[in-house]
Amino acid sequence: MQLVRELTGDGSELVEFMLRLFRGQIKSSHLSDRIDACKWLADRGFGKSLPTIMEPEKPNIHMAIVEMIQELNAEKERESRSMTSENE
């Protein structure tokens, strides 16, 4: 690693090359090369971006309440039927 720094002027030659590539000053370069150079320069100039962390889905409190009410009503209905059949 030290040798590369010494041979490239502490990396300035690498940066100059990538800048020429990014700016389209190298005739044989393709658009994908320019995009790669842009990413390389951005990573070294600004740092690599942090990965996006997806926030877990929040429970739908309204649906949870509706489901609880439905369960309570169903339980109440079962109890009512049970009591009716016992009284017959």
Secondary structure, DSSP 4 states (H G I P E B T S, - for coil): -HHHHHHTTTTHHHHHHHHHHHTT-STT--HHHHHHHHHHHHHHHH-PPPPP-PPPPPP-HHHHHHHHHHHHHHHHHHHHHHHHHHH-
